[in-house]
Amino acid sequence: MKRPYRLSCHCGDICFEIDDEISELVECNCSTCRRSGFLHWKVPVSKITLVSEKRRISTYVWRSITEGHHFCATCGVALMRSGYPGEKVSVNARCIEGIDIFELNIERYDGRTDMHPGPLP
């Protein structure tokens, strides 16, 4: 598949493109990632273009007001995480259209033991 890569939620209400190479995909086992199945692909904000109309996106804030877990308010699919240094966000590589994630190189990160859990919601 050629760039840009198109990502969307399950219902299709939210769709965006990323003009960057797929690299450094990370699966995490922290309390939120293991529940949502989020597969991290960190990209510069400047590489993302919204394709769909501006729609309602919901945000779950847990650790810090500057971090957020963004998901479709209609179908609930987690699309993006914010709060990373260097003008980057983490998008959910499982939302890339036309790609079999089983064919991608995915690293694992032990967020369960490496990250402080923060306050319970």
C-alpha positions as CSV (number, residue, x, y, z in Angstrom):
1,M,0.0,0.0,0.0
2,K,1.3,3.4,-0.9
3,R,1.3,6.6,1.2
4,P,-0.6,8.3,2.4
5,Y,-2.2,5.7,4.6
6,R,-5.9,6.1,5.4
7,L,-7.1,5.3,8.9
8,S,-10.7,5.2,10.0
9,C,-12.9,4.1,12.9
10,H,-15.3,1.2,12.4
11,C,-18.4,3.2,11.5
12,G,-16.4,5.5,9.2
13,D,-17.4,8.8,10.9
14,I,-13.8,9.7,11.5
15,C,-11.2,9.3,8.7
16,F,-7.7,10.7,8.4
17,E,-4.6,10.2,6.3
18,I,-0.9,9.9,7.4
19,D,1.8,10.7,4.9
20,D,4.7,8.9,6.7
21,E,6.4,5.5,6.6
22,I,4.9,2.8,8.8
23,S,7.6,2.2,11.4
24,E,8.1,1.4,15.1
25,L,4.8,-0.2,15.8
26,V,4.4,-0.9,19.5
27,E,2.0,-3.1,21.4
28,C,1.6,-2.2,25.1
29,N,0.1,-4.1,28.0
30,C,-0.7,-1.1,30.2
31,S,-4.1,-0.9,31.8
32,T,-5.7,1.1,28.9
33,C,-3.9,-0.4,25.9
34,R,-4.6,-4.0,26.9
35,R,-8.3,-3.2,27.2
36,S,-8.6,-1.3,23.9
37,G,-6.1,-3.3,21.8
38,F,-4.4,-0.1,20.8
39,L,-1.4,-0.6,18.5
40,H,0.9,2.5,18.7
41,W,2.3,4.2,15.6
42,K,3.9,7.5,16.7
43,V,3.8,10.1,13.9
44,P,4.4,13.9,13.7
45,V,1.2,15.9,13.9
46,S,2.3,17.7,10.7
47,K,1.9,14.3,8.8
48,I,-1.8,13.9,9.6
49,T,-4.7,15.3,7.5
50,L,-8.4,15.0,8.4
51,V,-10.3,13.5,5.5
52,S,-13.8,13.3,6.9
53,E,-15.9,16.2,7.9
54,K,-15.2,17.5,11.4
55,R,-17.1,15.1,13.6
56,R,-17.5,14.6,17.3
57,I,-14.6,12.7,18.8
58,S,-14.5,11.8,22.5
59,T,-11.5,12.0,24.7
60,Y,-10.7,10.1,27.9
61,V,-8.2,12.0,30.1
62,W,-6.7,10.0,32.9
63,R,-3.1,10.7,33.9
64,S,-2.7,14.4,32.9
65,I,-4.8,17.1,31.3
66,T,-2.3,17.3,28.4
67,E,-2.7,13.6,27.5
68,G,-5.8,12.1,26.0
69,H,-7.2,8.9,24.5
70,H,-9.3,9.9,21.6
71,F,-12.0,7.7,20.2
72,C,-15.1,7.8,18.0
73,A,-18.2,8.7,20.0
74,T,-20.4,6.6,17.7
75,C,-18.6,3.2,17.4
76,G,-16.1,3.5,20.3
77,V,-12.9,2.7,18.3
78,A,-9.7,4.2,19.8
79,L,-8.0,6.2,17.1
80,M,-5.3,8.4,18.6
81,R,-3.4,9.2,21.8
82,S,-2.0,12.6,22.5
83,G,0.5,13.9,25.1
84,Y,3.8,12.8,23.5
85,P,6.8,15.1,23.3
86,G,8.1,16.5,20.0
87,E,4.7,17.4,18.4
88,K,3.9,13.7,18.0
89,V,0.7,11.7,18.5
90,S,0.2,7.9,18.6
91,V,-2.3,6.6,16.1
92,N,-3.9,3.2,16.3
93,A,-2.2,1.2,13.5
94,R,-5.1,-1.3,13.7
95,C,-7.2,1.4,12.0
96,I,-5.1,1.5,8.8
97,E,-7.3,0.5,5.9
98,G,-6.1,-2.2,3.6
99,I,-3.2,-3.5,5.7
100,D,-2.9,-6.9,7.4
101,I,-1.3,-6.1,10.8
102,F,-0.1,-9.7,11.1
103,E,2.4,-8.9,8.3
104,L,3.9,-5.9,10.2
105,N,6.9,-5.9,12.5
106,I,5.5,-5.1,16.0
107,E,7.5,-4.6,19.1
108,R,6.2,-5.1,22.6
109,Y,6.4,-2.7,25.5
110,D,5.8,-3.8,29.1
111,G,3.8,-0.8,30.2
112,R,2.2,-2.8,32.9
113,T,5.3,-2.9,35.0
114,D,7.2,0.1,33.5
115,M,4.6,2.8,33.9
116,H,3.2,4.2,37.1
117,P,-0.6,3.4,37.0
118,G,-1.6,6.9,38.0
119,P,-4.8,7.7,40.0
120,L,-7.7,5.3,39.5
121,P,-10.6,6.7,37.6
